[in-house]
Amino acid sequence: MNGLHAWGTRRGFALGVLYVLLIAICGGATARGAEKQKTLVFFGDSLTAGYGLADPGAEAYPALIRRKIEEAHLPWRVVNAGLSGETSAGGLRRVSWVLRQPTDIFVLELGANDGLRGFDPGVIRANLQGIIDRVRAAHPAARIVVAGMRMPPNMGEGYNRAFTAVYPALAEKNGAALIPFLLAGVGGVADLNQGDGMHPTALGDVRVAENVWAVIRPLLGAPPHRSP
């Protein structure tokens, strides 16, 4: 009995060690898999939030980017941190809360609401720079993408020129990637905009997603696009 008990004890101990090793191996593999997943954050206003769309969670351009990522089997999760009505000053106030999560690519889409209200482009630029500075402080290795915006003609040529120049200047100063104009091919096209003439329809957001994808695709590690 003592010998059998000792054998059983040794066997139980060995099985216990094997079980622990298996847990460690599987747990390590899971942890490594989780570590490989990176986070893409879209930080913006109603254009990012998907204002006026029937299903922003599926139709807004960040959701369309997420779909492209899934189709390409890339290890990225997408966070839509868009807030309708947001200004550059409002974004500066709330960005620290958003940055509590891991952030590997940060797409900055703000300033349109400031511009439509005629705010000083210098103040807009300072606020956006403040947001970028906070991203750098919280996540030094994160890549920044600046989404360029433009104003409608009624804001005046001089104001439009100063406003438009904010975005390439920010991108150059911070070594950020630049989407030259987020609404390229959409702004001013009636069929691609909702009744207010400012927010894209679901079809318009498809075009916006293409504008964004062209810039962020290489940052995500996606293979280059090849024409059929």
N, C-alpha and C positions, 0 to 999 in steps of 0.2 A: 504493500500500500504506500509506504513511504517513497519507494522508488517510483511507483506510478504517479504519485502526487508530485514528486520532484520533476518527473518527465513532463507532466501536464503543466506544471508551473513554468518550466523552461519553454515549452511549446507556446503557452499563452503569452509569455514575455516576448518571444520571437514574433508571434503574430501581431502583438501590440506595437512592436517597433516597426514592423512592415507597414502596418496601418498608418502610423504617424508619418513614415516616409512617403507613403502614397499621398497623404493629405498635403504634405509639404510640397511635393512635386506638382500636384494638381493645382494647389493654391498658388505656387510660384508661376505656373503657366498662365493661370487666370490673371494674376497681377501683371505679368508681362504683357498679356493681351490688352489689359486695361490701359497700361502705360502707353501702348502704341497708339491708342485712339487720341486724337487731338481735337481741339475746339475752335470753331470758326464763329466769331461773334459779329452780328450785324447790329450796329448801333445807330439809330436814326429816328426819323419822324414818321409822319403818316405814310410816306412813300414806302418805307420799310415795313411798317406795321400792316400795310394792306388795307388802308382806309377805303370803305365803300365796296369792297369785294364781298361776294356772297360767302366765301369761305377763305378768309385770309390764311388760315393754317395750311391750305393746299394751293392757293392761287397767288399769294404774294411772292415777289421774286426770291426772298430767302428760302421759301418752301420749294421753289423750282430748282434752286441751286442744290438744296438737300437731295432732291430727286436725282439730279445729275451725279452727285457724289455717290449715292447708293447704286446707281446704274454702273458707275465706274469701279465699284467695290473698293472705295477708298476709306481708310480708317479715320473718318472725321465725323464729328457731331456738329450740328448747326443750331445756334441760339439766335432767335429773333428778339432783339432788344429794342424794337421800334416803338415809339410812343407818339400817337397823333397829337399835333399841335406843338411838338417840342421845338424849342429854339436852341441856339448854341449855348446860351447862358444856362438854360434848363438842363441841357446835356452835361454841362460841366458840373452842375450840382449833383446829378444822380449817377455819374459814371463810376464813382468809387464803389457803389453798391453792386453794379454790374460786374465789376472787376474782381469780386470776391471768388468767382469761379475761375478755373483754368482758362487761359486765353492764349491761343497760338497765332491766330490771325484776327485782327480787329479791323472791320470795315466801318469807316466813319462817314456817315451820310447825314449831315446836318447843315443848316444855314439857309435853306429855302424860305422858311417862315420868317427869318430875320430879314432876308432880302425883300420879301413882299411887303414888309412893314417899313422898308426904307432905312433900316439900321445901318450905322456906319460900318463899311467893310473892314476898317481897321479893328473895330471892336469884335466883329465876327471872327476875324482871323485870330485875334488874341484868345478868344474863348475856345476855338478849335485847337489852337496850340496847347492850351491848358489841358484839354482832354487828352491829347497825344502825350503830353508830359506825364499825366497820371497813368496812362497805359504803360509807358516806359518804366515808371517807378514800380508799378505792381508786377509787371511781366516783362523784364528787360529783353528777353529773346523773342517776344511777339513781333510778328510782321504787321505793319500798318498799311492799310489801303484807304486812300482818300477818294471819295466819290465826288466828282466835280458837278457843279450846278450852274445854271444860267437863269437870268431873269427875263420876263416878257418885255417886249419893246416899250411898253408904256412906262417903264421905270426910268427911261431916259438913257441915251447912249453912254454918257459919262459914267453914270452909276453902274450900268451893266458891265462896262469895261473893268471898272475897279472891283466889282463883285466877282466876276468870272476869274480875275487874276488871283484871287485868294487861294484857290485850290491847287493850281500847279506850283505856286510859291510854297505852300505848306508841304507838298509832296517832295519838292526839291530840298527844302531845308531839313526835312526829317528822314530822307532816304526812303520815302514811302512809295508804294506803287500808286499809280493814278488812273482812275477811270475818268477819261477826259470830260464826259458829260453823261451822267447816269441815264438821262431820258433821251439820249440820241435816237432818232428815228421814231420817237413817241411824242415828245413835246410838240404841240401845235398840230398834231394829226388827230382830227376830230374823231375818227372811227376807233382810235386806240385810247381815247380818254373818256372818263365819265362826264356827266352833264356839267360839272363845274369847270371842265376844261383843264384841270390841273392834276387830277389823280388818274393813273392808268386803269383801264379796264383789265379784266383777266387776260385778254389777248395782248394788251399793251404790256403787261408785266412779263409775258413770255419774251418780248423784245428786250425789256430791261434786264431780264435774267441773262440773256445772251451778251449784253454789254458788260455785265459783271463777270460772267464766266470767262470771257476772253482775257480778262486781266488776272483773275485769281486762279485759273486752272493750273498754270505752272507752279504757283505757290503751294498748291495742294499735292503736288507730285503726280498729277494726272498726265497721261501720255499726250503728246501734241495731237491736235486735230488733223485728221487726214481726209481729204475729199474723196468720195467714192469714185 
